[in-house]
Amino acid sequence: MKRVAISLIAALGIGVAAPAHADVERPMPSAAPDHHGDHWDYTHQDDWPVQCLIAGRQSPVALATFDTLEPDGAPLFPDGSADGRFSYGPVPLPPERTSHGLQITTPPDLRYGYAFSWRGSRDHPGGEAEYLLRQFHFHVPAEHRIAPSDGKGSETIGFAMEVHLVHDRTDGEGRSVVAILFREGDENPFLAKLIDSMAGGVGHEVDLRGLLPAEPTRIFVYQGSLTAPPCSEGVIWLVAENPMTASAEQIAALRGFVGFDNARHVVPRRAEGIRIPPMRLHGR
């Protein structure tokens, strides 16, 4: 299977807790966004459980490349560098309609995911972590926002759609979500196959590598939460800065399949809660 290589070069300290940190939740049997029950919706987010409403390490957030605050905890990669490997491939179609969106669950025999290894320092040992993909799902519109890279102005940029690839760490010490943003633009071949399958087409699978940006892009890394109830924290987020494109028709089609806006509002974060290093992801 083709491996997608990424090189990670952290220019800033990463103030997220290490994956084995005590407050990182252990993976639950299912990573589906609606596996906690159907007693909530996106229209009444102020009525979500209290955990979701506490201004702690919640997600989604507005991300900023110019954040240079000092770390408030053990960095994910102690010396600011790491090597990573992504391994994705074909997954079955069509997506499943859940009460909160569209989702594809990865068959258990497909061990897709990614791994990191990092060098240690005097105070923090080196190590390795492997995450297995459990499912991926769609949010229309996108949940994360990004501040201008030059740091000028207070406005953040929103996006038309966002895909979350949900992973569990193999040693049971946490969860990670890789987020891919989409803006309106050229038609997306990956989404074309997916939409065709939803409309009764003959496609039976789609290659997940088509979700990754073809050009190098920085990745924002921070520790947050699930973006749906119960909003469990201790989730390591990797958000690609450069968005993919999807046509207006594709975005409208996916919005139609979902039937409603299924994006959580950006939540406030404590200033010390976010650390964002520039990183590189090489797609195909």
Secondary structure, 3 states (H helix, E strand, C coil): CCCEEEEEECCCCCCCCCCCCCCCCCCCCCCCCCCCCCCCCCCCHHHCCHHHHCCCCCCCCEECCCCCCCCCCCCCCCCCEEEEEEECCEEECCCEEECCEEEEECCCCCCCEEEEEECCCCCCCCEEEEEEEEEEEEECCCCCEECCCCCCCCCCECCCEEEEEEEEECCCCCEEEEEEEEEECCCCHHHHHHHHHHCCCCCCEEEHHHHCCCCCECEEEEEEECCCCCCCEEEEEEEECCCEEECHHHHHHHHHHHCCCCCCCCCCCCHHHCCCCCCCECCC
